[in-house]
Amino acid sequence: MTLDPGTEALARLAEERVDHRFKGLPPDAEGLTVGELAAQRRNLFSDGFATPVLALSAERLEHNLALMETYAARHGLAFAPHGKTSMAPQLFQRQVEHGAWGITLAVPHQVRVARAFGTRRVFLANELVDAPALRWIAAELERDADFRFVCYVDSVRGVGLMDAALKGTSRPVDVVVELAAGEGARTGVRTEAECAAVADAVAGTETLRLVGVAGYEGEVPQADPDRVHAYLRRLVALAVEFDGAGRFAGTDEIVVSAGGSAWFDAVADVFATVPELSRPVLKLLRSGAYVSHDDGHYREITPFNRVPGEGALEPAFRLWAQVVSRPSPEQAFANAGKRDAAYDLHLPFAQVVRREGGERPATGIEVTGLSDQHTWLRTAPGADLEVGDWVGLGLSHPCTSFDKWQLIPVAEADGTVVDYIRTYF
């Protein structure tokens, strides 16, 4: 049986050789393929892995994938999780296997990665005006009749640039008008009247096809439930207005899309009120940080805190570092730093200590800073910490955790490494 190119590309990941490019892997694995190393089912703590090493929990990863699949289905939402979080085609594939409509991305390079590994549906949450990238997208659409691509438009000038780059192409590029989340927010058209002007500009081209509206409620200024719900109601009203004006006559379904990782409960609430339109509506949620969740920022802001009856995400990352210096009773240093750990939202959190095969809570141990290759630890009186101990660190912000590691072990609760996740940033 001949595999499609994307499936073949995923399979070839197991054929990549382990070498100096990949941090934390056992030195004696040099020359093995990733598949051969995975088949050995080595233990993260006793079979040669070197610190610092980042690991994903196999059980928690699967839990998070299944939870969001169930959540989206329960609320009648299609799901296109944001792939910029992990940039890991293996996780893209698992997300699709767990019911995802497709994958959301942000820039052309990310689309090229996704396409190289067989992603069939891509939602680009950005206006795309780069002419070479647009011509490449057009060629992909021409080459593969099953490829679905949708991107933002948020200006009349942007529409003009897209149209100029796409002249002569045979298949129009699907676009959605992005409604800004308010004055001072990030991208997007600020008013409904300006949205209509952008839609008119799209209608004046043969290279673009208007298929819906979209936005990002995470940029609502001074966001609270009332303001976020009000913005999302504006987005739905814009879709209704556009449909009533016949602006979606060229499409078979109408896309209405929103959803980051902080307010997807509000998206579910408001999208449930979308009235019947002239065509079926694809209610597309784009939350991405759920796949690994975290021990800081997203633990604090996840909507599951507001709707605990719907379940709970579990932090799947842990960074292991080794104590390399204990210069005083109040201070210690471990060998992970800014090159290894997310630090843009919160510092890492000391969670557990391992010594001679035993594990205990990191009582009295606090991360106070990061250097490039050191974790600064403050130790309370009586804290049991010695040079050579491994410290397990929780992390905040999945996006800036994944991007520091090219090959990430996936470990079961007992430390058995069952897979390796390849990233492409």
Buried (B, 14 or more C-beta within 10 A) or exposed (E): EEEEEBEEBBEEBBEBBBEEEBBBBBEEBEEBBBBBBBEEEBBBBEBEBEBBBBBBBBBBBBBBBEBBBBBBEEBEBBBBBBBBBBBBBBBBBBBBEBBBBBBBBEBBEBBBBBBBBBBBBBBBBBBBBBEEBBBBBBEBBEEBEEBBBBBBBBBBEBBBBBBEBBEEBEBBBBBBBBBBBBEEBEBBBBEBEBBBBBBEBBBEBEBBBBBBBBBBBBBBEEBEEEBBBBBBBBBBEBBBBBBEEEBBEBBEEBBBBBBBBBBBBBBBBBBEEBEEBEBEBBBBBBBBBBBBBBBBBBBEBBBBEEBEEBBBBBBBBBBBBBBBEBEEEEEBBBBBBBEBBBBEBBBBBBBBBBBEEEBEEBBBBBBEEBEEBBBBBBBEEEBEBEEEBBBBBBBBBBBBBBBBBBBBBBBBEEBBBEBBBBBBB
